[in-house]
Amino acid sequence: MSAEAQPMPAGELVRQLEAAFLPWLCRCQITHEDALVMRISDPANGDVLLQILGKPRASLSTTADLQRFVLQLRQELHEQVRLGEIRPGA
């Protein structure tokens, strides 16, 4: 079994996800069911812009999985910006 197929350590996954959404404020937790809970907020006012509840950590077991997930969420955030629902750069 290759190292790539093993799940990323929880702490590393959280660090990478929280850094991926700067300048927004991203807070992640891994639940006791080994699922991801994630909230991306506007740092200026604390409004939750995007929330993910219960995403299985196993679904983010490779770097490519993580990159796709981040890209998908960033696209959702940018769509909200485009629609005027949130401020760009907030």
VEXTORBA-36680 format. One record per residue (C-alpha): residue number from 1; residue in one letter; z, x, y. Coordinates in nm, 4 decimals, padded with zeros to 6 digits, always signed. Last residue first. Layout:
BEGIN
<num: NUM&residuo: A&up: Z&east: X&north: Y>
...
This chain:
BEGIN
<num: 90&residuo: A&up: +00.2867&east: -01.3482&north: +03.9700>
<num: 89&residuo: G&up: -00.0340&east: -01.1461&north: +03.9878>
<num: 88&residuo: P&up: -00.2463&east: -01.4584&north: +04.0023>
<num: 87&residuo: R&up: -00.0508&east: -01.7707&north: +04.0959>
<num: 86&residuo: I&up: -00.0075&east: -02.0448&north: +03.8370>
<num: 85&residuo: E&up: -00.1679&east: -02.3855&north: +03.7738>
<num: 84&residuo: G&up: -00.4670&east: -02.3024&north: +03.9902>
<num: 83&residuo: L&up: -00.7212&east: -02.3738&north: +03.7182>
<num: 82&residuo: R&up: -00.8278&east: -02.0109&north: +03.7187>
<num: 81&residuo: V&up: -00.4647&east: -01.8981&north: +03.7012>
<num: 80&residuo: Q&up: -00.4051&east: -02.1311&north: +03.4046>
<num: 79&residuo: E&up: -00.7175&east: -01.9880&north: +03.2416>
<num: 78&residuo: H&up: -00.5768&east: -01.6389&north: +03.3032>
<num: 77&residuo: L&up: -00.2579&east: -01.7344&north: +03.1188>
<num: 76&residuo: E&up: -00.4514&east: -01.8759&north: +02.8227>
<num: 75&residuo: Q&up: -00.6731&east: -01.5656&north: +02.8148>
<num: 74&residuo: R&up: -00.3599&east: -01.3478&north: +02.8179>
<num: 73&residuo: L&up: -00.2275&east: -01.5461&north: +02.5218>
<num: 72&residuo: Q&up: -00.5457&east: -01.4950&north: +02.3180>
<num: 71&residuo: L&up: -00.5664&east: -01.1256&north: +02.4083>
<num: 70&residuo: V&up: -00.2034&east: -01.0712&north: +02.3073>
<num: 69&residuo: F&up: -00.2622&east: -01.2419&north: +01.9707>
<num: 68&residuo: R&up: -00.5831&east: -01.0464&north: +01.9064>
<num: 67&residuo: Q&up: -00.4077&east: -00.7170&north: +01.9892>
<num: 66&residuo: L&up: -00.1153&east: -00.8001&north: +01.7610>
<num: 65&residuo: D&up: -00.3418&east: -00.8845&north: +01.4690>
<num: 64&residuo: A&up: -00.5416&east: -00.5622&north: +01.5285>
<num: 63&residuo: T&up: -00.2209&east: -00.3564&north: +01.5307>
<num: 62&residuo: T&up: -00.1316&east: -00.5051&north: +01.1950>
<num: 61&residuo: S&up: +00.1498&east: -00.7297&north: +01.0701>
<num: 60&residuo: L&up: +00.1301&east: -00.9942&north: +01.3401>
<num: 59&residuo: S&up: +00.0966&east: -01.2962&north: +01.1092>
<num: 58&residuo: A&up: +00.4018&east: -01.1657&north: +00.9196>
<num: 57&residuo: R&up: +00.6106&east: -01.2337&north: +01.2309>
<num: 56&residuo: P&up: +00.5496&east: -01.6047&north: +01.1777>
<num: 55&residuo: K&up: +00.5000&east: -01.7820&north: +01.5121>
<num: 54&residuo: G&up: +00.8042&east: -02.0101&north: +01.5493>
<num: 53&residuo: L&up: +00.7925&east: -02.1052&north: +01.9152>
<num: 52&residuo: I&up: +00.5475&east: -01.9703&north: +02.1718>
<num: 51&residuo: Q&up: +00.6039&east: -02.0579&north: +02.5366>
<num: 50&residuo: L&up: +00.3743&east: -02.0106&north: +02.8343>
<num: 49&residuo: L&up: +00.4248&east: -02.0352&north: +03.2083>
<num: 48&residuo: V&up: +00.8021&east: -02.0772&north: +03.2147>
<num: 47&residuo: D&up: +00.9092&east: -02.0933&north: +03.5801>
<num: 46&residuo: G&up: +01.1534&east: -01.8118&north: +03.6629>
<num: 45&residuo: N&up: +01.0780&east: -01.8200&north: +04.0378>
<num: 44&residuo: A&up: +00.9324&east: -01.4814&north: +04.1299>
<num: 43&residuo: P&up: +00.9180&east: -01.3370&north: +03.7769>
<num: 42&residuo: D&up: +00.6851&east: -01.6167&north: +03.6614>
<num: 41&residuo: S&up: +00.7694&east: -01.6622&north: +03.2970>
<num: 40&residuo: I&up: +00.6328&east: -01.5800&north: +02.9534>
<num: 39&residuo: R&up: +00.8543&east: -01.7090&north: +02.6751>
<num: 38&residuo: M&up: +00.8361&east: -01.5943&north: +02.3132>
<num: 37&residuo: V&up: +00.9984&east: -01.6975&north: +01.9886>
<num: 36&residuo: L&up: +00.8647&east: -01.5052&north: +01.6899>
<num: 35&residuo: A&up: +00.9500&east: -01.5944&north: +01.3326>
<num: 34&residuo: D&up: +01.1466&east: -01.3967&north: +01.0750>
<num: 33&residuo: E&up: +01.3506&east: -01.7064&north: +00.9731>
<num: 32&residuo: H&up: +01.6546&east: -01.5357&north: +01.1360>
<num: 31&residuo: T&up: +01.4578&east: -01.5554&north: +01.4592>
<num: 30&residuo: I&up: +01.2712&east: -01.2670&north: +01.6220>
<num: 29&residuo: Q&up: +01.3089&east: -01.2759&north: +01.9979>
<num: 28&residuo: C&up: +01.0702&east: -01.2220&north: +02.2849>
<num: 27&residuo: R&up: +01.1031&east: -01.2279&north: +02.6621>
<num: 26&residuo: C&up: +00.8005&east: -01.1824&north: +02.8864>
<num: 25&residuo: L&up: +00.8246&east: -01.1608&north: +03.2649>
<num: 24&residuo: W&up: +00.4770&east: -01.1555&north: +03.4164>
<num: 23&residuo: P&up: +00.3624&east: -00.8263&north: +03.5677>
<num: 22&residuo: L&up: +00.3435&east: -00.7342&north: +03.2814>
<num: 21&residuo: F&up: +00.2308&east: -00.9245&north: +02.9736>
<num: 20&residuo: A&up: +00.1775&east: -00.6448&north: +02.7229>
<num: 19&residuo: A&up: +00.5165&east: -00.4811&north: +02.7877>
<num: 18&residuo: E&up: +00.7129&east: -00.7723&north: +02.6358>
<num: 17&residuo: L&up: +00.4766&east: -00.7845&north: +02.3390>
<num: 16&residuo: Q&up: +00.5034&east: -00.4126&north: +02.2651>
<num: 15&residuo: R&up: +00.8811&east: -00.4042&north: +02.2950>
<num: 14&residuo: V&up: +00.9246&east: -00.7146&north: +02.0730>
<num: 13&residuo: L&up: +00.6953&east: -00.5730&north: +01.8034>
<num: 12&residuo: E&up: +00.8774&east: -00.2385&north: +01.8156>
<num: 11&residuo: G&up: +01.2149&east: -00.4063&north: +01.7729>
<num: 10&residuo: A&up: +01.0911&east: -00.6203&north: +01.4839>
<num: 9&residuo: P&up: +00.9485&east: -00.3252&north: +01.2881>
<num: 8&residuo: M&up: +00.5750&east: -00.3751&north: +01.2312>
<num: 7&residuo: P&up: +00.5100&east: -00.5438&north: +00.9008>
<num: 6&residuo: Q&up: +00.3567&east: -00.3257&north: +00.6293>
<num: 5&residuo: A&up: -00.0198&east: -00.3456&north: +00.5849>
<num: 4&residuo: E&up: -00.0900&east: -00.0579&north: +00.8271>
<num: 3&residuo: A&up: +00.1414&east: +00.1731&north: +00.6304>
<num: 2&residuo: S&up: -00.0980&east: +00.1453&north: +00.3375>
<num: 1&residuo: M&up: +00.0000&east: +00.0000&north: +00.0000>
